[in-house]
Amino acid sequence: MKRNMGTADRVIRLLLAALFAYLYFGGIVTGTWGIVLAVAGLVFVLTGVFGFCPLYVPFGIHTCPAKKASRS
């Protein structure tokens, strides 16, 4: 599992997850939509922490910067 997400992408996902958690646990969004929001937040946390998004793979998306080859 190679990282395919850059720092900005990861930070945005973690901020969205924090917002979703606030909305869900604060009781602002409840019921079915609250559960959907909580699950989406969990997915955002996992993809943000690991730096890998499975949906990027079939589309060939990589937001992480290319690593420079070291010269020997």
CHARMM internal coordinates of N, CA and C (Angstrom, degrees):
IC EDIT
DIST 1 N 1 CA 1.4418
DIST 1 CA 1 C 1.5313
ANGL 1 N 1 CA 1 C 108.26
DIST 1 C 2 N 1.3116
ANGL 1 CA 1 C 2 N 116.25
DIHE 1 N 1 CA 1 C 2 N 102.07
DIST 2 N 2 CA 1.4571
ANGL 1 C 2 N 2 CA 122.98
DIHE 1 CA 1 C 2 N 2 CA -179.52
DIST 2 CA 2 C 1.5173
ANGL 2 N 2 CA 2 C 109.97
DIHE 1 C 2 N 2 CA 2 C -89.09
DIST 2 C 3 N 1.3055
ANGL 2 CA 2 C 3 N 117.10
DIHE 2 N 2 CA 2 C 3 N 142.60
DIST 3 N 3 CA 1.4619
ANGL 2 C 3 N 3 CA 120.52
DIHE 2 CA 2 C 3 N 3 CA 177.51
DIST 3 CA 3 C 1.5162
ANGL 3 N 3 CA 3 C 110.26
DIHE 2 C 3 N 3 CA 3 C -65.56
DIST 3 C 4 N 1.3301
ANGL 3 CA 3 C 4 N 115.45
DIHE 3 N 3 CA 3 C 4 N 136.52
DIST 4 N 4 CA 1.4529
ANGL 3 C 4 N 4 CA 119.34
DIHE 3 CA 3 C 4 N 4 CA 178.23
DIST 4 CA 4 C 1.5327
ANGL 4 N 4 CA 4 C 111.68
DIHE 3 C 4 N 4 CA 4 C -132.25
DIST 4 C 5 N 1.3361
ANGL 4 CA 4 C 5 N 116.11
DIHE 4 N 4 CA 4 C 5 N 15.45
DIST 5 N 5 CA 1.4643
ANGL 4 C 5 N 5 CA 120.60
DIHE 4 CA 4 C 5 N 5 CA 180.00
DIST 5 CA 5 C 1.5240
ANGL 5 N 5 CA 5 C 110.04
DIHE 4 C 5 N 5 CA 5 C -123.44
DIST 5 C 6 N 1.3170
ANGL 5 CA 5 C 6 N 115.43
DIHE 5 N 5 CA 5 C 6 N 135.33
DIST 6 N 6 CA 1.4516
ANGL 5 C 6 N 6 CA 121.05
DIHE 5 CA 5 C 6 N 6 CA 177.60
DIST 6 CA 6 C 1.5243
ANGL 6 N 6 CA 6 C 111.45
DIHE 5 C 6 N 6 CA 6 C -82.79
DIST 6 C 7 N 1.3126
ANGL 6 CA 6 C 7 N 115.54
DIHE 6 N 6 CA 6 C 7 N 175.27
DIST 7 N 7 CA 1.4601
ANGL 6 C 7 N 7 CA 121.75
DIHE 6 CA 6 C 7 N 7 CA -176.71
DIST 7 CA 7 C 1.5215
ANGL 7 N 7 CA 7 C 112.12
DIHE 6 C 7 N 7 CA 7 C -62.38
DIST 7 C 8 N 1.3115
ANGL 7 CA 7 C 8 N 117.64
DIHE 7 N 7 CA 7 C 8 N -44.27
DIST 8 N 8 CA 1.4641
ANGL 7 C 8 N 8 CA 120.37
DIHE 7 CA 7 C 8 N 8 CA -179.11
DIST 8 CA 8 C 1.5277
ANGL 8 N 8 CA 8 C 110.82
DIHE 7 C 8 N 8 CA 8 C -62.10
DIST 8 C 9 N 1.3082
ANGL 8 CA 8 C 9 N 117.08
DIHE 8 N 8 CA 8 C 9 N -43.11
DIST 9 N 9 CA 1.4629
ANGL 8 C 9 N 9 CA 122.05
DIHE 8 CA 8 C 9 N 9 CA 178.81
DIST 9 CA 9 C 1.5315
ANGL 9 N 9 CA 9 C 110.84
DIHE 8 C 9 N 9 CA 9 C -61.43
DIST 9 C 10 N 1.3225
ANGL 9 CA 9 C 10 N 116.02
DIHE 9 N 9 CA 9 C 10 N -42.22
DIST 10 N 10 CA 1.4669
ANGL 9 C 10 N 10 CA 120.84
DIHE 9 CA 9 C 10 N 10 CA -179.36
DIST 10 CA 10 C 1.5316
ANGL 10 N 10 CA 10 C 111.12
DIHE 9 C 10 N 10 CA 10 C -66.97
DIST 10 C 11 N 1.3257
ANGL 10 CA 10 C 11 N 116.86
DIHE 10 N 10 CA 10 C 11 N -42.16
DIST 11 N 11 CA 1.4686
ANGL 10 C 11 N 11 CA 120.61
DIHE 10 CA 10 C 11 N 11 CA -179.56
DIST 11 CA 11 C 1.5270
ANGL 11 N 11 CA 11 C 110.48
DIHE 10 C 11 N 11 CA 11 C -65.21
DIST 11 C 12 N 1.3273
ANGL 11 CA 11 C 12 N 116.72
DIHE 11 N 11 CA 11 C 12 N -42.57
DIST 12 N 12 CA 1.4734
ANGL 11 C 12 N 12 CA 120.03
DIHE 11 CA 11 C 12 N 12 CA 178.77
DIST 12 CA 12 C 1.5212
ANGL 12 N 12 CA 12 C 110.30
DIHE 11 C 12 N 12 CA 12 C -60.98
DIST 12 C 13 N 1.3210
ANGL 12 CA 12 C 13 N 117.90
DIHE 12 N 12 CA 12 C 13 N -42.99
DIST 13 N 13 CA 1.4642
ANGL 12 C 13 N 13 CA 121.11
DIHE 12 CA 12 C 13 N 13 CA 179.32
DIST 13 CA 13 C 1.5258
ANGL 13 N 13 CA 13 C 111.44
DIHE 12 C 13 N 13 CA 13 C -63.38
DIST 13 C 14 N 1.3235
ANGL 13 CA 13 C 14 N 117.15
DIHE 13 N 13 CA 13 C 14 N -41.29
DIST 14 N 14 CA 1.4624
ANGL 13 C 14 N 14 CA 119.85
DIHE 13 CA 13 C 14 N 14 CA -179.91
DIST 14 CA 14 C 1.5277
ANGL 14 N 14 CA 14 C 111.30
DIHE 13 C 14 N 14 CA 14 C -68.87
DIST 14 C 15 N 1.3332
ANGL 14 CA 14 C 15 N 117.67
DIHE 14 N 14 CA 14 C 15 N -36.46
DIST 15 N 15 CA 1.4576
ANGL 14 C 15 N 15 CA 120.29
DIHE 14 CA 14 C 15 N 15 CA 176.41
DIST 15 CA 15 C 1.5253
ANGL 15 N 15 CA 15 C 111.51
DIHE 14 C 15 N 15 CA 15 C -66.73
DIST 15 C 16 N 1.3237
ANGL 15 CA 15 C 16 N 116.71
DIHE 15 N 15 CA 15 C 16 N -40.69
DIST 16 N 16 CA 1.4661
ANGL 15 C 16 N 16 CA 120.28
DIHE 15 CA 15 C 16 N 16 CA 176.40
DIST 16 CA 16 C 1.5290
ANGL 16 N 16 CA 16 C 110.58
DIHE 15 C 16 N 16 CA 16 C -63.88
DIST 16 C 17 N 1.3201
ANGL 16 CA 16 C 17 N 117.06
DIHE 16 N 16 CA 16 C 17 N -39.65
DIST 17 N 17 CA 1.4647
ANGL 16 C 17 N 17 CA 120.54
DIHE 16 CA 16 C 17 N 17 CA 178.40
DIST 17 CA 17 C 1.5281
ANGL 17 N 17 CA 17 C 110.39
DIHE 16 C 17 N 17 CA 17 C -63.00
DIST 17 C 18 N 1.3330
ANGL 17 CA 17 C 18 N 116.81
DIHE 17 N 17 CA 17 C 18 N -39.31
DIST 18 N 18 CA 1.4617
ANGL 17 C 18 N 18 CA 120.24
DIHE 17 CA 17 C 18 N 18 CA 177.95
DIST 18 CA 18 C 1.5340
ANGL 18 N 18 CA 18 C 110.45
DIHE 17 C 18 N 18 CA 18 C -65.72
DIST 18 C 19 N 1.3153
ANGL 18 CA 18 C 19 N 116.94
DIHE 18 N 18 CA 18 C 19 N -40.86
DIST 19 N 19 CA 1.4641
ANGL 18 C 19 N 19 CA 120.84
DIHE 18 CA 18 C 19 N 19 CA 176.68
DIST 19 CA 19 C 1.5265
ANGL 19 N 19 CA 19 C 111.01
DIHE 18 C 19 N 19 CA 19 C -62.82
DIST 19 C 20 N 1.3261
ANGL 19 CA 19 C 20 N 117.13
DIHE 19 N 19 CA 19 C 20 N -44.71
DIST 20 N 20 CA 1.4606
ANGL 19 C 20 N 20 CA 121.16
DIHE 19 CA 19 C 20 N 20 CA 178.71
DIST 20 CA 20 C 1.5237
ANGL 20 N 20 CA 20 C 111.06
DIHE 19 C 20 N 20 CA 20 C -62.08
DIST 20 C 21 N 1.3268
ANGL 20 CA 20 C 21 N 116.98
DIHE 20 N 20 CA 20 C 21 N -40.46
DIST 21 N 21 CA 1.4703
ANGL 20 C 21 N 21 CA 120.60
DIHE 20 CA 20 C 21 N 21 CA 178.51
DIST 21 CA 21 C 1.5251
ANGL 21 N 21 CA 21 C 110.25
DIHE 20 C 21 N 21 CA 21 C -63.75
DIST 21 C 22 N 1.3197
ANGL 21 CA 21 C 22 N 116.78
DIHE 21 N 21 CA 21 C 22 N -42.08
DIST 22 N 22 CA 1.4632
ANGL 21 C 22 N 22 CA 120.95
DIHE 21 CA 21 C 22 N 22 CA 178.23
DIST 22 CA 22 C 1.5279
ANGL 22 N 22 CA 22 C 110.69
DIHE 21 C 22 N 22 CA 22 C -60.74
DIST 22 C 23 N 1.3226
ANGL 22 CA 22 C 23 N 116.20
DIHE 22 N 22 CA 22 C 23 N -45.92
DIST 23 N 23 CA 1.4658
ANGL 22 C 23 N 23 CA 120.34
DIHE 22 CA 22 C 23 N 23 CA -179.00
DIST 23 CA 23 C 1.5261
ANGL 23 N 23 CA 23 C 111.62
DIHE 22 C 23 N 23 CA 23 C -65.12
DIST 23 C 24 N 1.3234
ANGL 23 CA 23 C 24 N 116.82
DIHE 23 N 23 CA 23 C 24 N -38.94
DIST 24 N 24 CA 1.4654
ANGL 23 C 24 N 24 CA 120.56
DIHE 23 CA 23 C 24 N 24 CA -177.73
DIST 24 CA 24 C 1.5253
ANGL 24 N 24 CA 24 C 111.47
DIHE 23 C 24 N 24 CA 24 C -75.68
DIST 24 C 25 N 1.3305
ANGL 24 CA 24 C 25 N 117.08
DIHE 24 N 24 CA 24 C 25 N -54.13
DIST 25 N 25 CA 1.4590
ANGL 24 C 25 N 25 CA 120.38
DIHE 24 CA 24 C 25 N 25 CA -176.11
DIST 25 CA 25 C 1.5265
ANGL 25 N 25 CA 25 C 112.51
DIHE 24 C 25 N 25 CA 25 C -74.35
DIST 25 C 26 N 1.3207
ANGL 25 CA 25 C 26 N 117.78
DIHE 25 N 25 CA 25 C 26 N -19.45
DIST 26 N 26 CA 1.4576
ANGL 25 C 26 N 26 CA 121.62
DIHE 25 CA 25 C 26 N 26 CA 175.55
DIST 26 CA 26 C 1.5224
ANGL 26 N 26 CA 26 C 112.37
DIHE 25 C 26 N 26 CA 26 C -81.40
DIST 26 C 27 N 1.3254
ANGL 26 CA 26 C 27 N 116.48
DIHE 26 N 26 CA 26 C 27 N -6.08
DIST 27 N 27 CA 1.4568
ANGL 26 C 27 N 27 CA 120.70
DIHE 26 CA 26 C 27 N 27 CA 178.29
DIST 27 CA 27 C 1.5215
ANGL 27 N 27 CA 27 C 113.63
DIHE 26 C 27 N 27 CA 27 C 77.70
DIST 27 C 28 N 1.3080
ANGL 27 CA 27 C 28 N 116.89
DIHE 27 N 27 CA 27 C 28 N 13.88
DIST 28 N 28 CA 1.4542
ANGL 27 C 28 N 28 CA 120.55
DIHE 27 CA 27 C 28 N 28 CA -179.67
DIST 28 CA 28 C 1.5293
ANGL 28 N 28 CA 28 C 110.43
DIHE 27 C 28 N 28 CA 28 C -76.28
DIST 28 C 29 N 1.3253
ANGL 28 CA 28 C 29 N 115.97
DIHE 28 N 28 CA 28 C 29 N -41.16
DIST 29 N 29 CA 1.4589
ANGL 28 C 29 N 29 CA 121.84
DIHE 28 CA 28 C 29 N 29 CA 176.05
DIST 29 CA 29 C 1.5253
ANGL 29 N 29 CA 29 C 107.13
DIHE 28 C 29 N 29 CA 29 C -115.54
DIST 29 C 30 N 1.3214
ANGL 29 CA 29 C 30 N 116.80
DIHE 29 N 29 CA 29 C 30 N 121.30
DIST 30 N 30 CA 1.4640
ANGL 29 C 30 N 30 CA 120.90
DIHE 29 CA 29 C 30 N 30 CA -176.15
DIST 30 CA 30 C 1.5257
ANGL 30 N 30 CA 30 C 110.41
DIHE 29 C 30 N 30 CA 30 C -127.48
DIST 30 C 31 N 1.2926
ANGL 30 CA 30 C 31 N 115.25
DIHE 30 N 30 CA 30 C 31 N 179.10
DIST 31 N 31 CA 1.4611
ANGL 30 C 31 N 31 CA 121.17
DIHE 30 CA 30 C 31 N 31 CA 177.02
DIST 31 CA 31 C 1.5140
ANGL 31 N 31 CA 31 C 112.15
DIHE 30 C 31 N 31 CA 31 C 71.27
DIST 31 C 32 N 1.3177
ANGL 31 CA 31 C 32 N 114.56
DIHE 31 N 31 CA 31 C 32 N -147.81
DIST 32 N 32 CA 1.4601
ANGL 31 C 32 N 32 CA 120.74
DIHE 31 CA 31 C 32 N 32 CA -177.59
DIST 32 CA 32 C 1.5182
ANGL 32 N 32 CA 32 C 111.39
DIHE 31 C 32 N 32 CA 32 C -62.00
DIST 32 C 33 N 1.3237
ANGL 32 CA 32 C 33 N 116.94
DIHE 32 N 32 CA 32 C 33 N -43.18
DIST 33 N 33 CA 1.4701
ANGL 32 C 33 N 33 CA 119.74
DIHE 32 CA 32 C 33 N 33 CA 179.55
DIST 33 CA 33 C 1.5242
ANGL 33 N 33 CA 33 C 111.63
DIHE 32 C 33 N 33 CA 33 C -63.52
DIST 33 C 34 N 1.3174
ANGL 33 CA 33 C 34 N 116.70
DIHE 33 N 33 CA 33 C 34 N -34.40
DIST 34 N 34 CA 1.4532
ANGL 33 C 34 N 34 CA 120.08
DIHE 33 CA 33 C 34 N 34 CA 177.02
DIST 34 CA 34 C 1.5192
ANGL 34 N 34 CA 34 C 112.10
DIHE 33 C 34 N 34 CA 34 C -64.91
DIST 34 C 35 N 1.3306
ANGL 34 CA 34 C 35 N 116.28
DIHE 34 N 34 CA 34 C 35 N -40.93
DIST 35 N 35 CA 1.4679
ANGL 34 C 35 N 35 CA 120.21
DIHE 34 CA 34 C 35 N 35 CA 178.54
DIST 35 CA 35 C 1.5216
ANGL 35 N 35 CA 35 C 110.38
DIHE 34 C 35 N 35 CA 35 C -67.40
DIST 35 C 36 N 1.3240
ANGL 35 CA 35 C 36 N 117.00
DIHE 35 N 35 CA 35 C 36 N -41.39
DIST 36 N 36 CA 1.4690
ANGL 35 C 36 N 36 CA 120.82
DIHE 35 CA 35 C 36 N 36 CA 177.27
DIST 36 CA 36 C 1.5256
ANGL 36 N 36 CA 36 C 110.01
DIHE 35 C 36 N 36 CA 36 C -61.04
DIST 36 C 37 N 1.3210
ANGL 36 CA 36 C 37 N 116.79
DIHE 36 N 36 CA 36 C 37 N -42.29
DIST 37 N 37 CA 1.4616
ANGL 36 C 37 N 37 CA 121.64
DIHE 36 CA 36 C 37 N 37 CA 178.76
DIST 37 CA 37 C 1.5219
ANGL 37 N 37 CA 37 C 111.33
DIHE 36 C 37 N 37 CA 37 C -64.20
DIST 37 C 38 N 1.3367
ANGL 37 CA 37 C 38 N 117.16
DIHE 37 N 37 CA 37 C 38 N -41.71
DIST 38 N 38 CA 1.4629
ANGL 37 C 38 N 38 CA 121.25
DIHE 37 CA 37 C 38 N 38 CA 179.41
DIST 38 CA 38 C 1.5279
ANGL 38 N 38 CA 38 C 111.04
DIHE 37 C 38 N 38 CA 38 C -64.89
DIST 38 C 39 N 1.3142
ANGL 38 CA 38 C 39 N 117.55
DIHE 38 N 38 CA 38 C 39 N -41.82
DIST 39 N 39 CA 1.4687
ANGL 38 C 39 N 39 CA 121.10
DIHE 38 CA 38 C 39 N 39 CA 179.13
DIST 39 CA 39 C 1.5279
ANGL 39 N 39 CA 39 C 110.11
DIHE 38 C 39 N 39 CA 39 C -66.53
DIST 39 C 40 N 1.3255
ANGL 39 CA 39 C 40 N 117.13
DIHE 39 N 39 CA 39 C 40 N -42.96
DIST 40 N 40 CA 1.4672
ANGL 39 C 40 N 40 CA 120.48
DIHE 39 CA 39 C 40 N 40 CA 177.70
DIST 40 CA 40 C 1.5326
ANGL 40 N 40 CA 40 C 110.25
DIHE 39 C 40 N 40 CA 40 C -61.86
DIST 40 C 41 N 1.3249
ANGL 40 CA 40 C 41 N 116.90
DIHE 40 N 40 CA 40 C 41 N -39.82
DIST 41 N 41 CA 1.4606
ANGL 40 C 41 N 41 CA 120.55
DIHE 40 CA 40 C 41 N 41 CA 177.32
DIST 41 CA 41 C 1.5120
ANGL 41 N 41 CA 41 C 112.09
DIHE 40 C 41 N 41 CA 41 C -62.70
DIST 41 C 42 N 1.3344
ANGL 41 CA 41 C 42 N 116.42
DIHE 41 N 41 CA 41 C 42 N -40.42
DIST 42 N 42 CA 1.4650
ANGL 41 C 42 N 42 CA 120.65
DIHE 41 CA 41 C 42 N 42 CA 178.39
DIST 42 CA 42 C 1.5298
ANGL 42 N 42 CA 42 C 110.63
DIHE 41 C 42 N 42 CA 42 C -64.28
DIST 42 C 43 N 1.3144
ANGL 42 CA 42 C 43 N 116.63
DIHE 42 N 42 CA 42 C 43 N -42.00
DIST 43 N 43 CA 1.4669
ANGL 42 C 43 N 43 CA 120.45
DIHE 42 CA 42 C 43 N 43 CA 177.89
DIST 43 CA 43 C 1.5236
ANGL 43 N 43 CA 43 C 110.11
DIHE 42 C 43 N 43 CA 43 C -63.54
DIST 43 C 44 N 1.3261
ANGL 43 CA 43 C 44 N 117.16
DIHE 43 N 43 CA 43 C 44 N -41.66
DIST 44 N 44 CA 1.4665
ANGL 43 C 44 N 44 CA 120.41
DIHE 43 CA 43 C 44 N 44 CA 178.28
DIST 44 CA 44 C 1.5280
ANGL 44 N 44 CA 44 C 111.60
DIHE 43 C 44 N 44 CA 44 C -63.54
DIST 44 C 45 N 1.3169
ANGL 44 CA 44 C 45 N 117.21
DIHE 44 N 44 CA 44 C 45 N -38.92
DIST 45 N 45 CA 1.4717
ANGL 44 C 45 N 45 CA 120.13
DIHE 44 CA 44 C 45 N 45 CA 178.16
DIST 45 CA 45 C 1.5259
ANGL 45 N 45 CA 45 C 109.92
DIHE 44 C 45 N 45 CA 45 C -63.89
DIST 45 C 46 N 1.3212
ANGL 45 CA 45 C 46 N 116.58
DIHE 45 N 45 CA 45 C 46 N -48.03
DIST 46 N 46 CA 1.4669
ANGL 45 C 46 N 46 CA 119.90
DIHE 45 CA 45 C 46 N 46 CA -178.14
DIST 46 CA 46 C 1.5265
ANGL 46 N 46 CA 46 C 111.93
DIHE 45 C 46 N 46 CA 46 C -62.89
DIST 46 C 47 N 1.3298
ANGL 46 CA 46 C 47 N 117.52
DIHE 46 N 46 CA 46 C 47 N -45.58
DIST 47 N 47 CA 1.4607
ANGL 46 C 47 N 47 CA 119.24
DIHE 46 CA 46 C 47 N 47 CA -179.91
DIST 47 CA 47 C 1.5292
ANGL 47 N 47 CA 47 C 111.12
DIHE 46 C 47 N 47 CA 47 C -69.26
DIST 47 C 48 N 1.3193
ANGL 47 CA 47 C 48 N 117.31
DIHE 47 N 47 CA 47 C 48 N -33.85
DIST 48 N 48 CA 1.4633
ANGL 47 C 48 N 48 CA 120.23
DIHE 47 CA 47 C 48 N 48 CA 178.45
DIST 48 CA 48 C 1.5161
ANGL 48 N 48 CA 48 C 112.78
DIHE 47 C 48 N 48 CA 48 C -69.56
DIST 48 C 49 N 1.3198
ANGL 48 CA 48 C 49 N 117.03
DIHE 48 N 48 CA 48 C 49 N -38.76
DIST 49 N 49 CA 1.4607
ANGL 48 C 49 N 49 CA 120.82
DIHE 48 CA 48 C 49 N 49 CA -179.37
DIST 49 CA 49 C 1.5274
ANGL 49 N 49 CA 49 C 111.06
DIHE 48 C 49 N 49 CA 49 C -71.09
DIST 49 C 50 N 1.3269
ANGL 49 CA 49 C 50 N 116.83
DIHE 49 N 49 CA 49 C 50 N -44.27
DIST 50 N 50 CA 1.4579
ANGL 49 C 50 N 50 CA 120.26
DIHE 49 CA 49 C 50 N 50 CA -177.09
DIST 50 CA 50 C 1.5210
ANGL 50 N 50 CA 50 C 113.49
DIHE 49 C 50 N 50 CA 50 C -83.54
DIST 50 C 51 N 1.3350
ANGL 50 CA 50 C 51 N 117.66
DIHE 50 N 50 CA 50 C 51 N -17.65
DIST 51 N 51 CA 1.4589
ANGL 50 C 51 N 51 CA 120.44
DIHE 50 CA 50 C 51 N 51 CA 178.25
DIST 51 CA 51 C 1.5143
ANGL 51 N 51 CA 51 C 113.43
DIHE 50 C 51 N 51 CA 51 C 73.27
DIST 51 C 52 N 1.3129
ANGL 51 CA 51 C 52 N 116.99
DIHE 51 N 51 CA 51 C 52 N 21.87
DIST 52 N 52 CA 1.4625
ANGL 51 C 52 N 52 CA 121.34
DIHE 51 CA 51 C 52 N 52 CA -178.38
DIST 52 CA 52 C 1.5164
ANGL 52 N 52 CA 52 C 109.64
DIHE 51 C 52 N 52 CA 52 C -132.04
DIST 52 C 53 N 1.3220
ANGL 52 CA 52 C 53 N 116.92
DIHE 52 N 52 CA 52 C 53 N 127.29
DIST 53 N 53 CA 1.4582
ANGL 52 C 53 N 53 CA 122.00
DIHE 52 CA 52 C 53 N 53 CA 177.08
DIST 53 CA 53 C 1.5226
ANGL 53 N 53 CA 53 C 108.28
DIHE 52 C 53 N 53 CA 53 C -116.99
DIST 53 C 54 N 1.3357
ANGL 53 CA 53 C 54 N 117.59
DIHE 53 N 53 CA 53 C 54 N 115.26
DIST 54 N 54 CA 1.4613
ANGL 53 C 54 N 54 CA 119.73
DIHE 53 CA 53 C 54 N 54 CA -178.46
DIST 54 CA 54 C 1.5301
ANGL 54 N 54 CA 54 C 113.29
DIHE 53 C 54 N 54 CA 54 C -63.60
DIST 54 C 55 N 1.3249
ANGL 54 CA 54 C 55 N 118.51
DIHE 54 N 54 CA 54 C 55 N -26.51
DIST 55 N 55 CA 1.4600
ANGL 54 C 55 N 55 CA 120.43
DIHE 54 CA 54 C 55 N 55 CA 178.94
DIST 55 CA 55 C 1.5299
ANGL 55 N 55 CA 55 C 112.79
DIHE 54 C 55 N 55 CA 55 C -72.91
DIST 55 C 56 N 1.3177
ANGL 55 CA 55 C 56 N 117.54
DIHE 55 N 55 CA 55 C 56 N -18.40
DIST 56 N 56 CA 1.4595
ANGL 55 C 56 N 56 CA 120.67
DIHE 55 CA 55 C 56 N 56 CA 177.78
DIST 56 CA 56 C 1.5298
ANGL 56 N 56 CA 56 C 111.42
DIHE 55 C 56 N 56 CA 56 C -74.01
DIST 56 C 57 N 1.3307
ANGL 56 CA 56 C 57 N 117.52
DIHE 56 N 56 CA 56 C 57 N -28.75
DIST 57 N 57 CA 1.4606
ANGL 56 C 57 N 57 CA 121.82
DIHE 56 CA 56 C 57 N 57 CA -173.53
DIST 57 CA 57 C 1.5303
ANGL 57 N 57 CA 57 C 112.82
DIHE 56 C 57 N 57 CA 57 C -60.56
DIST 57 C 58 N 1.3486
ANGL 57 CA 57 C 58 N 120.30
DIHE 57 N 57 CA 57 C 58 N -52.88
DIST 58 N 58 CA 1.4669
ANGL 57 C 58 N 58 CA 117.91
DIHE 57 CA 57 C 58 N 58 CA -177.51
DIST 58 CA 58 C 1.5303
ANGL 58 N 58 CA 58 C 113.95
DIHE 57 C 58 N 58 CA 58 C -64.61
DIST 58 C 59 N 1.3260
ANGL 58 CA 58 C 59 N 116.97
DIHE 58 N 58 CA 58 C 59 N -23.53
DIST 59 N 59 CA 1.4544
ANGL 58 C 59 N 59 CA 120.62
DIHE 58 CA 58 C 59 N 59 CA -179.46
DIST 59 CA 59 C 1.5331
ANGL 59 N 59 CA 59 C 112.77
DIHE 58 C 59 N 59 CA 59 C -95.23
DIST 59 C 60 N 1.3274
ANGL 59 CA 59 C 60 N 116.91
DIHE 59 N 59 CA 59 C 60 N -4.87
DIST 60 N 60 CA 1.4605
ANGL 59 C 60 N 60 CA 121.18
DIHE 59 CA 59 C 60 N 60 CA 178.46
DIST 60 CA 60 C 1.5124
ANGL 60 N 60 CA 60 C 113.83
DIHE 59 C 60 N 60 CA 60 C 69.31
DIST 60 C 61 N 1.3293
ANGL 60 CA 60 C 61 N 117.24
DIHE 60 N 60 CA 60 C 61 N 29.23
DIST 61 N 61 CA 1.4611
ANGL 60 C 61 N 61 CA 121.45
DIHE 60 CA 60 C 61 N 61 CA -178.40
DIST 61 CA 61 C 1.5264
ANGL 61 N 61 CA 61 C 109.59
DIHE 60 C 61 N 61 CA 61 C -88.01
DIST 61 C 62 N 1.3213
ANGL 61 CA 61 C 62 N 116.02
DIHE 61 N 61 CA 61 C 62 N 132.54
DIST 62 N 62 CA 1.4650
ANGL 61 C 62 N 62 CA 122.42
DIHE 61 CA 61 C 62 N 62 CA 174.90
DIST 62 CA 62 C 1.5200
ANGL 62 N 62 CA 62 C 107.22
DIHE 61 C 62 N 62 CA 62 C -136.76
DIST 62 C 63 N 1.3240
ANGL 62 CA 62 C 63 N 117.25
DIHE 62 N 62 CA 62 C 63 N 115.99
DIST 63 N 63 CA 1.4593
ANGL 62 C 63 N 63 CA 119.87
DIHE 62 CA 62 C 63 N 63 CA 178.55
DIST 63 CA 63 C 1.5182
ANGL 63 N 63 CA 63 C 111.76
DIHE 62 C 63 N 63 CA 63 C -100.81
DIST 63 C 64 N 1.3309
ANGL 63 CA 63 C 64 N 116.73
DIHE 63 N 63 CA 63 C 64 N -0.62
DIST 64 N 64 CA 1.4558
ANGL 63 C 64 N 64 CA 119.16
DIHE 63 CA 63 C 64 N 64 CA 177.64
DIST 64 CA 64 C 1.5263
ANGL 64 N 64 CA 64 C 109.50
DIHE 63 C 64 N 64 CA 64 C -82.67
DIST 64 C 65 N 1.3204
ANGL 64 CA 64 C 65 N 116.29
DIHE 64 N 64 CA 64 C 65 N 147.05
DIST 65 N 65 CA 1.4653
ANGL 64 C 65 N 65 CA 118.46
DIHE 64 CA 64 C 65 N 65 CA -179.72
DIST 65 CA 65 C 1.5331
ANGL 65 N 65 CA 65 C 110.56
DIHE 64 C 65 N 65 CA 65 C -69.37
DIST 65 C 66 N 1.3124
ANGL 65 CA 65 C 66 N 115.81
DIHE 65 N 65 CA 65 C 66 N 149.45
DIST 66 N 66 CA 1.4667
ANGL 65 C 66 N 66 CA 120.58
DIHE 65 CA 65 C 66 N 66 CA 178.41
DIST 66 CA 66 C 1.5208
ANGL 66 N 66 CA 66 C 109.19
DIHE 65 C 66 N 66 CA 66 C -71.37
DIST 66 C 67 N 1.3193
ANGL 66 CA 66 C 67 N 115.14
DIHE 66 N 66 CA 66 C 67 N 137.14
DIST 67 N 67 CA 1.4616
ANGL 66 C 67 N 67 CA 119.64
DIHE 66 CA 66 C 67 N 67 CA 178.25
DIST 67 CA 67 C 1.5214
ANGL 67 N 67 CA 67 C 109.18
DIHE 66 C 67 N 67 CA 67 C -79.43
DIST 67 C 68 N 1.3096
ANGL 67 CA 67 C 68 N 115.33
DIHE 67 N 67 CA 67 C 68 N 139.24
DIST 68 N 68 CA 1.4655
ANGL 67 C 68 N 68 CA 120.34
DIHE 67 CA 67 C 68 N 68 CA 179.55
DIST 68 CA 68 C 1.5198
ANGL 68 N 68 CA 68 C 108.44
DIHE 67 C 68 N 68 CA 68 C -80.80
DIST 68 C 69 N 1.3184
ANGL 68 CA 68 C 69 N 115.44
DIHE 68 N 68 CA 68 C 69 N 137.83
DIST 69 N 69 CA 1.4544
ANGL 68 C 69 N 69 CA 120.27
DIHE 68 CA 68 C 69 N 69 CA 177.75
DIST 69 CA 69 C 1.5231
ANGL 69 N 69 CA 69 C 108.96
DIHE 68 C 69 N 69 CA 69 C -74.82
DIST 69 C 70 N 1.3052
ANGL 69 CA 69 C 70 N 115.74
DIHE 69 N 69 CA 69 C 70 N 134.32
DIST 70 N 70 CA 1.4662
ANGL 69 C 70 N 70 CA 119.47
DIHE 69 CA 69 C 70 N 70 CA 179.55
DIST 70 CA 70 C 1.5217
ANGL 70 N 70 CA 70 C 109.73
DIHE 69 C 70 N 70 CA 70 C -83.63
DIST 70 C 71 N 1.3111
ANGL 70 CA 70 C 71 N 115.27
DIHE 70 N 70 CA 70 C 71 N 140.94
DIST 71 N 71 CA 1.4639
ANGL 70 C 71 N 71 CA 120.31
DIHE 70 CA 70 C 71 N 71 CA 179.80
DIST 71 CA 71 C 1.5188
ANGL 71 N 71 CA 71 C 109.32
DIHE 70 C 71 N 71 CA 71 C -94.74
DIST 71 C 72 N 1.3030
ANGL 71 CA 71 C 72 N 114.75
DIHE 71 N 71 CA 71 C 72 N 136.88
DIST 72 N 72 CA 1.4822
ANGL 71 C 72 N 72 CA 119.39
DIHE 71 CA 71 C 72 N 72 CA 179.60
DIST 72 CA 72 C 1.4909
ANGL 72 N 72 CA 72 C 110.84
DIHE 71 C 72 N 72 CA 72 C -114.58
END
COOR INIT
IC SEED 1 N 1 CA 1 C
IC BUILD
